[in-house]
């Protein structure tokens, strides 16, 4: 099973026309083939039920074991942004009492536990990207979450719940850490005061009294309070990118001797990506995409992921404006995927 999954992924990665797949082609060329490898009889409607009807609405596939719905799969075409469809799928899943649901465009696979608490994103316990992620890990996760054997035995749900609990723990810690810090410095207890006093004594040779420390914290409170509102980066209006960008999102570390993809845009290429009304700008330098206020990335897709926090195909997100030394008459922007295809035409 594992080797068959890996072979399918390798085939898809080498299929140049994959980004033009419509929904029907995505289902036939990717979804059903993968389900078949994972042990599902795709020709048995009592096992893989297409166009499952519920309250006048339809879900693309319902996976059944002994007439019980074990999972819903909703499929969109490969170019589709999945984020706009998760609410609808999870509402259907919740109403039907289905414990597991999957939203996919063939390349990106989002796995949910619809009956858990939290926002839609919190119920999404895992995401697979067929293009970007390690192929061994992809194969294992498909087996863990979607194989008939693991879904039938309940192992898929138990594995998913462990991941979900870990994510919820991480989310709650991240959300409440600023509040904990702010409470500590605005209402200092004796332990903090004693620690500050001992540290100052080691540095200066003198230990202040507790009232001095309390007054110091009070006077500087506005400088040490941390905002618990998430800050979104504001891209610079200029297309000139700083050589050492400040990044609050995970960029790719530049390796001086890295071999760059041969079809990557040339140095000096201006790049832009509009997402949810915000335009992100960047430039290709040293074989990497430098995005204003975001970071440095070795691929367009990794830059898209950093901007959107979703799995995406960056070639279909970013527009390019090639440097004048490549095309002196160039004044137009071109979709990166279109540029790549034209370049590869012999």
Secondary structure in CASP SS format (residue, H / E / C, confidence):
PFRMAT SS
TARGET T0000
AUTHOR 0000-0000-0000
METHOD secondary structure of the structure
MODEL  1
X C 1.00
X H 1.00
X H 1.00
X H 1.00
X H 1.00
X H 1.00
X H 1.00
X H 1.00
X H 1.00
X H 1.00
X H 1.00
X H 1.00
X H 1.00
X C 1.00
X C 1.00
X H 1.00
X H 1.00
X H 1.00
X H 1.00
X H 1.00
X C 1.00
X C 1.00
X H 1.00
X H 1.00
X H 1.00
X H 1.00
X H 1.00
X H 1.00
X H 1.00
X H 1.00
X H 1.00
X H 1.00
X H 1.00
X H 1.00
X H 1.00
X H 1.00
X H 1.00
X C 1.00
X C 1.00
X C 1.00
X C 1.00
X C 1.00
X C 1.00
X C 1.00
X C 1.00
X C 1.00
X C 1.00
X E 1.00
X E 1.00
X E 1.00
X E 1.00
X E 1.00
X E 1.00
X E 1.00
X C 1.00
X C 1.00
X E 1.00
X E 1.00
X E 1.00
X E 1.00
X E 1.00
X E 1.00
X E 1.00
X E 1.00
X E 1.00
X C 1.00
X C 1.00
X E 1.00
X E 1.00
X E 1.00
X E 1.00
X E 1.00
X E 1.00
X E 1.00
X E 1.00
X C 1.00
X C 1.00
X C 1.00
X C 1.00
X C 1.00
X C 1.00
X H 1.00
X H 1.00
X H 1.00
X H 1.00
X H 1.00
X H 1.00
X H 1.00
X H 1.00
X H 1.00
X H 1.00
X H 1.00
X H 1.00
X H 1.00
X H 1.00
X H 1.00
X C 1.00
X C 1.00
X C 1.00
X E 1.00
X E 1.00
X E 1.00
X E 1.00
X E 1.00
X C 1.00
X C 1.00
X C 1.00
X E 1.00
X E 1.00
X E 1.00
X E 1.00
X E 1.00
X C 1.00
X C 1.00
X C 1.00
X C 1.00
X C 1.00
X C 1.00
X C 1.00
X H 1.00
X H 1.00
X H 1.00
X H 1.00
X E 1.00
X E 1.00
X E 1.00
X E 1.00
X E 1.00
X E 1.00
X C 1.00
X C 1.00
X C 1.00
X C 1.00
X C 1.00
X H 1.00
X H 1.00
X H 1.00
X H 1.00
X H 1.00
X H 1.00
X H 1.00
X H 1.00
X H 1.00
X H 1.00
X H 1.00
X H 1.00
X C 1.00
X H 1.00
X H 1.00
X H 1.00
X H 1.00
X H 1.00
X H 1.00
X C 1.00
X H 1.00
X H 1.00
X H 1.00
X H 1.00
X H 1.00
X H 1.00
X H 1.00
X H 1.00
X H 1.00
X H 1.00
X H 1.00
X H 1.00
X H 1.00
X H 1.00
X H 1.00
X H 1.00
X H 1.00
X H 1.00
X H 1.00
X H 1.00
X H 1.00
X H 1.00
X H 1.00
X H 1.00
X H 1.00
X H 1.00
X H 1.00
X H 1.00
X H 1.00
X H 1.00
X H 1.00
X H 1.00
X C 1.00
X C 1.00
X C 1.00
X H 1.00
X H 1.00
X H 1.00
X H 1.00
X H 1.00
X H 1.00
X H 1.00
X H 1.00
X H 1.00
X H 1.00
X H 1.00
X H 1.00
X H 1.00
X H 1.00
X H 1.00
X C 1.00
X C 1.00
X C 1.00
X C 1.00
X C 1.00
X H 1.00
X H 1.00
X H 1.00
X H 1.00
X H 1.00
X H 1.00
X H 1.00
X H 1.00
X H 1.00
X H 1.00
X C 1.00
X H 1.00
X H 1.00
X H 1.00
X H 1.00
X C 1.00
X C 1.00
X C 1.00
X C 1.00
X C 1.00
X C 1.00
X C 1.00
X C 1.00
X C 1.00
X C 1.00
X C 1.00
X C 1.00
X C 1.00
X C 1.00
X C 1.00
X C 1.00
X C 1.00
X C 1.00
X C 1.00
X C 1.00
X C 1.00
X C 1.00
X C 1.00
X C 1.00
X C 1.00
X C 1.00
X C 1.00
X C 1.00
X C 1.00
X C 1.00
X C 1.00
X C 1.00
X C 1.00
X C 1.00
X C 1.00
X C 1.00
X C 1.00
X C 1.00
X C 1.00
X C 1.00
X C 1.00
X C 1.00
X C 1.00
X C 1.00
X C 1.00
X E 1.00
X E 1.00
X E 1.00
X E 1.00
X E 1.00
X E 1.00
X C 1.00
X C 1.00
X E 1.00
X E 1.00
X E 1.00
X E 1.00
X E 1.00
X E 1.00
X E 1.00
X E 1.00
X C 1.00
X C 1.00
X E 1.00
X E 1.00
X E 1.00
X E 1.00
X C 1.00
X C 1.00
X C 1.00
X E 1.00
X E 1.00
X E 1.00
X C 1.00
X C 1.00
X H 1.00
X H 1.00
X H 1.00
X H 1.00
X H 1.00
X H 1.00
X H 1.00
X H 1.00
X H 1.00
X C 1.00
X C 1.00
X C 1.00
X C 1.00
X C 1.00
X H 1.00
X H 1.00
X H 1.00
X C 1.00
X C 1.00
X E 1.00
X E 1.00
X E 1.00
X C 1.00
X C 1.00
X C 1.00
X C 1.00
X C 1.00
X C 1.00
X C 1.00
X C 1.00
X C 1.00
X C 1.00
X C 1.00
X C 1.00
X E 1.00
X E 1.00
X H 1.00
X H 1.00
X H 1.00
X H 1.00
X H 1.00
X H 1.00
X H 1.00
X H 1.00
X H 1.00
X C 1.00
X C 1.00
END
